[in-house]
Structures are given as C-alpha cells and as structure tokens.
Amino acid sequence: MSTDTVGRFLAALDPEHRQAVGDRSRQEQERLAAAWERELEFDDELDTLDELSPPAAEAEAAQRVLQREGQ
C-alpha cells in the first residue's frame, strides 16, 4: 500500500479521528486505508457525491470505515 493512500485517508478524516488513526500501527493504517479505497470504489451513493464534491465523498467514506470498525 502506498504512503499516498494512507495520507489521503488520514486527510479525509476529521482532526480527532486523524490523530487517533495516526497513533495506530502502520499496518493498521494501511488496512483502514485499503477499506476506505474499497468503500470509495464500490459505493454507488458516493459516486454521486464524488461528482459534486470529491473531498466530501472521501470524508463520508472515511467516516463509514471508522463506524464499521467501531470507532
């Protein structure tokens, strides 16, 4: 997993969650970033939001990943 993907994932998070995820191991960050990329790729609702606001779609996908993780 590239550092860029983890960086993009962290940037999509709100500051509180960014800090919490940033404190996790690199392996855990990469796992969450991969889940975030899958969320962006496969969720049809995010496709529409992405057309209107890519940052909003990325933030929504990041929030969904953390909610599934119980954050």
Secondary structure in CASP SS format (residue, H / E / C, confidence):
PFRMAT SS
TARGET T0000
AUTHOR 0000-0000-0000
METHOD secondary structure of the structure
MODEL  1
M C 1.00
S C 1.00
T H 1.00
D H 1.00
T H 1.00
V H 1.00
G H 1.00
R H 1.00
F H 1.00
L H 1.00
A H 1.00
A H 1.00
L C 1.00
D C 1.00
P H 1.00
E H 1.00
H H 1.00
R H 1.00
Q H 1.00
A H 1.00
V H 1.00
G H 1.00
D C 1.00
R C 1.00
S C 1.00
R H 1.00
Q H 1.00
E H 1.00
Q H 1.00
E H 1.00
R H 1.00
L H 1.00
A H 1.00
A H 1.00
A H 1.00
W H 1.00
E H 1.00
R H 1.00
E H 1.00
L H 1.00
E H 1.00
F H 1.00
D C 1.00
D H 1.00
E H 1.00
L H 1.00
D H 1.00
T H 1.00
L H 1.00
D H 1.00
E H 1.00
L H 1.00
S C 1.00
P H 1.00
P H 1.00
A H 1.00
A H 1.00
E H 1.00
A H 1.00
E H 1.00
A H 1.00
A H 1.00
Q H 1.00
R H 1.00
V H 1.00
L H 1.00
Q H 1.00
R H 1.00
E C 1.00
G C 1.00
Q C 1.00
END
